[in-house]
Amino acid sequence: AQTVTQSQPEMSVQEAETVTLSCTYDTSESDYYLFWYKQPPSRQMILVIRQEAYKQQNATENRFSVNFQKAAKSFSLKISDSQLGDAAMYFCAYRRNTGNQFYFGTGTSLTVIP
Amino acid sequence: NAGVTQTPKFQVLKTGQSMTLQCAQDMNHEYMSWYRQDPGMGLRLIHYSVGAGITDQGEVPNGYNVSRSTTEDFPLRLLSAAPSQTSVYFCASSYSGWGSNQPQHFGDGTRLSIL
């Protein structure tokens, strides 16, 4: 089974600053998909951003962007101009191209300091 | 647009009781799954289904049963609840097309406490 590792259980950032959350994964496949989900205290799982492995260009969604390093099997999430509403648990997820299962990391709890 | 609907949102059970967590989706997704979320352990897959009549075990299936009689519904059954099953449970669904970048859509979760 694929493994997804988030090595930072907790992170904090000052409001309006930038923070990067790390994610690495283990796979022998060349085609796959990567996702970042946000889980605020409301418990909802909200898709933040996705990346196709065949795309060299890093995905961006407003203040959220990724640094996808395929050779290093790394998929970090950068949050720019952090806002109080960004405080949440963030999960990295991997999906194989040939299957349906998603593999999740253990999460990073982000605190935003006013 | 309802998406994925889970019921109940909260439940307290006594050890040995049985119950069913309900999950329904209205997006015609073929793939549905159940996860449990425990502190420090992320989301762990319990059971999943790739279509009506087809189910399979995930990482932590013991103590749970599932069935998939329709595309829309995927209930999770606890036959004899144990304190170790105290957790937050999420149902999710996704399009299962080959090479799809579609994400999983999640329900709002069920917080289950076993006394």
Boltz contact constraints between the chains, C-beta under 6 A:
constraints:
  - contact:
      token1: [A, 33]
      token2: [B, 101]
      max_distance: 6.0
  - contact:
      token1: [A, 35]
      token2: [B, 103]
      max_distance: 6.0
  - contact:
      token1: [A, 43]
      token2: [B, 109]
      max_distance: 6.0
  - contact:
      token1: [A, 44]
      token2: [B, 108]
      max_distance: 6.0
  - contact:
      token1: [A, 45]
      token2: [B, 106]
      max_distance: 6.0
  - contact:
      token1: [A, 47]
      token2: [B, 103]
      max_distance: 6.0
  - contact:
      token1: [A, 50]
      token2: [B, 101]
      max_distance: 6.0
  - contact:
      token1: [A, 52]
      token2: [B, 101]
      max_distance: 6.0
  - contact:
      token1: [A, 97]
      token2: [B, 99]
      max_distance: 6.0
  - contact:
      token1: [A, 100]
      token2: [B, 31]
      max_distance: 6.0
  - contact:
      token1: [A, 100]
      token2: [B, 96]
      max_distance: 6.0
  - contact:
      token1: [A, 102]
      token2: [B, 104]
      max_distance: 6.0
  - contact:
      token1: [A, 104]
      token2: [B, 42]
      max_distance: 6.0
  - contact:
      token1: [A, 104]
      token2: [B, 43]
      max_distance: 6.0
  - contact:
      token1: [A, 105]
      token2: [B, 42]
      max_distance: 6.0
  - contact:
      token1: [A, 106]
      token2: [B, 42]
      max_distance: 6.0
  - contact:
      token1: [A, 107]
      token2: [B, 42]
      max_distance: 6.0
